[in-house]
Amino acid sequence: MDAADVLQRFGDLQFPIEAEVGNLVLTIGEVFALKEGAVLETDHPVGAPFTLRAGGAEIAAAEVVVIGECLSVRVKHLAQKPGSGENGTH
């Protein structure tokens, strides 16, 4: 099955995407002590792109944008697909 077959067969299948905006480490005690309104500081630098993941795999670098009343994501750089060359060809 080639890529075109996969897209034709599964192209409309929904797949969850995760936006990873940073990491932090808390103790169990700190987790249980959390209260509404708590602010958790991550290790992510302000203005730096963050990672989009699908099924745990990195698919892109992105940035947050505001559209109307919604936070949105702008793809800045797509991750290289396995087996592809620099220009996306085999």
matplotlib code that plots the C-alpha trace (Angstrom):
import matplotlib.pyplot as plt

x = [0.0, 1.6, 0.9, -1.9, -3.7, -3.3, -4.6, -7.6, -8.4, -7.7, -7.6, -10.8, -9.8, -9.5, -6.3, -5.6, -2.8, -1.0, 0.6, 3.5, 4.2, 6.8, 7.7, 7.9, 8.5, 6.4, 6.5, 3.4, 2.8, 2.9, 0.4, -2.0, -1.5, -2.6, -5.5, -7.6, -5.8, -2.3, 0.3, 2.8, 6.0, 7.4, 10.9, 9.7, 11.3, 8.9, 8.5, 10.1, 8.2, 6.6, 6.1, 3.1, 2.8, 0.6, 0.7, 3.7, 5.7, 6.9, 5.2, 5.9, 7.2, 4.4, 3.6, 0.5, -1.7, -5.0, -7.9, -11.0, -11.6, -9.6, -6.0, -4.8, -1.6, 0.5, 2.8, 6.3, 8.3, 7.2, 9.3, 11.1, 9.2, 11.1, 12.8, 12.5, 15.3, 15.9, 13.4, 10.8, 11.5, 12.9]
y = [0.0, 3.3, 6.8, 7.6, 4.3, 5.2, 8.7, 7.4, 4.8, 6.6, 10.3, 11.2, 9.4, 11.8, 11.7, 13.6, 16.2, 17.3, 20.8, 20.4, 23.9, 22.8, 20.5, 20.7, 18.3, 18.3, 16.1, 14.1, 16.4, 19.5, 17.8, 17.2, 20.7, 22.3, 24.7, 26.4, 29.5, 28.0, 29.0, 26.4, 27.7, 25.5, 25.3, 26.7, 30.0, 32.9, 33.2, 29.9, 27.5, 24.5, 20.9, 19.4, 15.6, 13.0, 9.5, 10.7, 11.5, 15.0, 16.4, 20.1, 23.1, 25.7, 29.0, 30.3, 32.8, 34.4, 34.2, 36.0, 34.7, 31.4, 30.4, 28.7, 27.2, 28.2, 25.6, 27.0, 24.0, 20.4, 17.6, 15.6, 12.4, 9.1, 8.0, 11.3, 13.5, 17.1, 18.3, 15.7, 13.2, 9.7]
z = [0.0, -1.0, 0.5, -2.0, -1.0, 2.7, 2.2, 0.1, 2.7, 5.9, 4.9, 6.8, 10.0, 12.9, 14.8, 18.1, 18.0, 21.2, 21.6, 24.0, 25.5, 28.0, 30.8, 34.5, 37.4, 40.6, 43.6, 44.5, 47.4, 45.1, 42.7, 45.6, 46.9, 43.6, 43.8, 41.2, 39.8, 40.5, 37.9, 36.9, 35.4, 32.5, 31.1, 27.7, 26.7, 25.8, 22.0, 21.2, 19.0, 20.7, 19.5, 17.9, 18.4, 16.8, 18.4, 20.5, 17.4, 16.7, 13.5, 13.6, 15.4, 16.0, 17.6, 19.4, 17.6, 18.6, 16.1, 17.4, 20.8, 20.3, 20.9, 17.7, 16.4, 13.4, 12.0, 11.6, 10.5, 9.6, 11.0, 8.4, 7.5, 8.1, 4.9, 3.2, 2.0, 2.8, 0.2, 1.2, -1.6, -1.3]

ax = plt.figure().add_subplot(projection="3d")
ax.plot(x, y, z, "-o")
ax.set_aspect("equal")
plt.show()
